[in-house]
Amino acid sequence: MTGSHPFPRRRFLAGTGAVTAGGLVGPVLFDPVTGARAGVRTAAGAPVPSGLFTLGVASGDPSPEGVVLWTRLAPAPVEGGGMPSQTVAVRWEVARDRRFRRGRMTGQAVARPELGHSVHVEVNGLAPDQEYFYRFRAGREISPVGRTRTAPGPRAALRRLRFAFASCQSWQDGYYTPYEHMLDEDLAFVAFLGDYIYETRPSTNGVRVHEGTDEPYTLEQYRNRHGQYRTDPHLQAAHAAYPWIVSLDDHEIDNNWADEVPQDPAVQTPERFRARRAAAFQAYYEHMPLRRRSLPRGLDMQLYRRLDYGTLMSLHVLDTRQYRSDQPADERQANLPTATITGAEQERWLAHGLTRSVARWNVLANQVMMAQTDGTLGPGRSFGEWDQWDAYRAQRARLMRLFGSGRVRNPIVVTGDRHATWVSDLKLDFDDPASRVVGAEFTGTSISSGGDSDQVEFHGRWDPLRADNPHWKYWDGRRGYLVCDVRPGLLTSRLRVVDTVRRQTGTAVKTAAVFRVVAGRPGVEVLSHDTPPRDGTMHLRPQAPDNDQPL
């Protein structure tokens, strides 16, 4: 942590909610401090190993009246968890202060073996737009303390909202040093857009080595992989500092999977992949602060959802994996009107939510890049990334028309996946440079995937394609995350990059670029950026005034 404070001191979620007494959820424990002196025991009386809270705590999916609290009892995280096959009672506490003296609420949950002894507590009765602290107890063992924050009320007129988004954290490619610096950003929430774990085999060529001997296929193997990732101290600290809003992409299961089609259908039979998908979904739920409605049911897991922040912003969380058509083989297939990346039902849900939203800003939490990537220099075009929205061109065109219809207020797309930062205008027709701009996309870089990138190589590959992709406004290959400040008239985004992910401590962070979108004026402006040091020098464009410009 770069500062001495365990949690951010300033608050950038500026609402008007008054402090009220929270309600109680679950059975009330009148003495939550005293535990059984003999230690933790299961419901059947069997002893439980010590070191239960090795994976830390987390919160997620905040609403005006509550939030999800998470932990998992796992004394042996990469060895199946290390718990007996019996239920264990876990007590939770929520309070207005980190010493748990003001407005304390308590209750009891049950950690069940069939869910990997994970705990998902949906606390209700909290006050909107307020900070809370929480922890768990099992016998005499106490979890780390987490901090969370509820969303503002539906009619709250926020002056400002700050959030960060991140994606792609390969354990083997680097340490999670960006999270160390994210602790000082003072966020309302973190949106994680996919590739929380990687299913790849262990490799001795990386900074760290994956557990196991192969890719995960079974529930226990996915639990072990998630358990390993959750032991990272920077990741634990970021979860404890902010509520997270999560969605998955491909590597939580299998690279480039699409619905029931694996990456290698000639190797993985349909039956084998369906079993793998079900196991991966369950392990994902067990390790994420998700509500009960996201509990997997066989092959299905409800992940697309909508979270509102007063009248300022509506966050539409997409799922671009479960319902998509298989990736096309060529552009003809990509142009088929039946090709879908979301499925028809989710597409209708999104259109309904966007057009009915009363929020000033509509932000789509998206997994793969939406803006076009033409990989051919000069005349002609090609799309080598058939896993992105380029592969589902008819559906993207429908969405762009909706953005440009005047029925959607200030659409912004935030995206992961590419292990690089791409900031783009969204256009009605990407093949026409004169086509109208209808929105903006911020594709964020990775936390660690790809390791420390070679900026000379990166820009040598992509800079020559600038004329073929005039909607691109900025691109960069360094590691980090983006922070968005949302106000009624202005959305500002800062790219924060670290100097290395090959060292776990002692890293530096800086703002590499600043962008803005003015309400009512589709498209993104680059306010400032440093030029990557290809020639040993660093250039900085002056930053324009960061003024709110309400319409």
KAGICOR-V911947 format. One record per backbone hydrogen bond with DSSP energy under -1.0 kcal/mol. NH is the residue of the N-H (numbers start at 1). CO is the residue of the C=O. Records with the same first field share a line. If there is no record, write none. Layout:
NH->CO ; CO
This chain:
14->160
15->13
23->125
39->36
42->46
43->87
45->42
48->40
56->53
58->70
60->68
61->244
63->66
67->123
68->60
69->121
70->58
71->119
73->117
74->52
76->81
79->76
81->76
86->84
88->111
90->109
91->137
92->107
93->135
94->105
95->133
96->102
100->97
105->94
107->92
109->90
111->88
115->112
116->113
117->112
118->115
119->71
121->69
123->67 ; 121
126->65
129->151
132->148
133->95
134->146
135->93
137->91
138->141
141->138
143->136
146->134
147->240
148->132
150->130
151->63
156->153
158->156
159->14
161->486
163->484
164->189
165->482
166->191
168->194
169->195
175->501
177->175
179->176
182->178
183->179
184->181
185->182
188->162
190->243
191->164
192->245
193->166
207->172
222->218
223->219
224->220
225->221
226->222
227->223
228->224
229->225
230->226
231->228
232->229
236->232
237->233
238->234
239->235
240->236
241->237
242->238
244->59
245->190
247->192
253->250
254->250
257->254
258->261
259->321
261->258
267->264
268->264
273->269
274->270
275->271
276->272
277->273
278->274
279->275
280->276
281->277
282->278
283->279
284->280
285->281
286->282
288->285
290->288
294->291
295->292
297->300
300->297
305->317
307->315
309->313
311->156
312->309
313->309
314->361
315->307
316->363
317->305
318->365
325->340
334->330
335->331
336->333
339->336
347->343
348->344
349->345
350->346
351->347
352->348
353->349
354->350
355->351
356->352
360->311
361->312
362->410
363->314
364->412
365->316
366->414
375->382
386->384
388->385
389->369
391->388
392->389
393->334
396->392
397->393
398->394
399->395
400->396
401->397
402->398
403->399
404->400
405->402
412->362
413->440
414->364
415->442
418->416
421->476
422->443
423->474
424->441
425->471
426->439
428->436
432->429
435->432
438->426
439->426
440->411
441->424
442->413
443->422
444->415
447->167 ; 168
448->168
449->168
451->448
458->454
459->455
460->456
461->457
462->458
463->459
465->462
466->463
472->469
473->423
474->423
476->421
480->446
481->496
482->165
483->494
484->163
485->492
486->161
487->490
491->517
492->485
493->515
494->483
495->513
496->481
497->510
498->479
499->508
510->497
512->495
514->528
515->493
516->525
517->491
519->489
521->518
525->516
527->514
528->514
530->512
531->539
534->532
541->529
547->545
